[in-house]
Amino acid sequence: MFSLTAAAAESDESRRVLIRDIATIEGVRENALIGYGVVVGLKRTGDSQQTKFTNQTLANEMQRLGVQIPATSIQVRNIAAVMVTASLAPFSRPGTTMDVTVSSIGDAKSLEGGILLLTALHAADGQVYAEAQGPLTLGGYTFGGGGNAKEVNHVTVGRVPGGGVVERDASIDLAQLKVLSFALREPDFTAARDVAGAINTKFGKQVASPMDSRRVQIDVAQAGASSMPELISEVQNLTISIHPAAKVVMNERTGTIVMGGDVKLSAVSVLHGDLTVEVSTTFSVSQPAPFSKNGNTEVVPQTEVRANEAPARSLQLKAGASVEELINGLHTMGATARDIVAILQAIKAAGGLQAELEVL
């Protein structure tokens, strides 16, 4: 059965939100980092000999430390090749620490108890922006052997809290900006207009203007703020009234319907019924008459077809009815989760649902 979450009627004041919650500063964002490294110190749960690049990486690391060993002669199970990922936060300066995620790329059984060796983290431009090293923490464990093994959560992915250190400054200089742009997380012309209006009201003059459904531009010189951080703080703490979009999201697998905004229906009538067709086959043995000279014993199939059609159940809704009333009516009719999804799609196709319908 579906669970239903409906947006109840709210006052205009309760729909007021801070600009910081619906918009971001254009150009101020996180940057993805990635690196290749080796985890050591495992208890014979590392990569096997079939993972050639792990042994090659270990041989290269040993060569950098002055130890010459051929990669083909290495036979260890205490190391694992991993990919290291992290997010470089905005305005991160050299020396800033961050968490990194370590994921096995070979056939290691577990990274439990391992230590990540010094790994360079690259950005999309190929430059090194951070380095990572340290002991791993896992949210699971594994024990046992052979067919008697138990594993809890994922033991081939771990984290190194504070293990990444920023080495290159990638932040932007806010003092050099002539124009400050705010980007709405959800494009909406009305929201962009209201954001610009709230900013102009705050400064008492025309300093902001909506450029499209997502971007609001502010003239820094016209705003006259003493500093860029102060200007950003003043803008982010302004409030506007939001207008939720009329949208219905359905998840057939989990049986959940979530409605956004004031979703309404046109006058609609739903006719729902079930038709069941059952085909069964039985076998009987046919024998010749007693004392007959000719005839064979045969197995004769007998097929029977039965059709049962349940009476159609109808539901009528007046114009302006909500989706909640529709769902309650469909539950009364005995509609299943799959039925409700199909019925809502049919109503949308017929133009009876005045909202966007999204099926996950």
Summary of the structure (lengths in Angstrom):
residues: 360
radius of gyration: 33.1
end to end distance: 16.5
largest distance: 118.2
contacts: 1013
relative contact order: 0.14
helix: 22%
strand: 40%
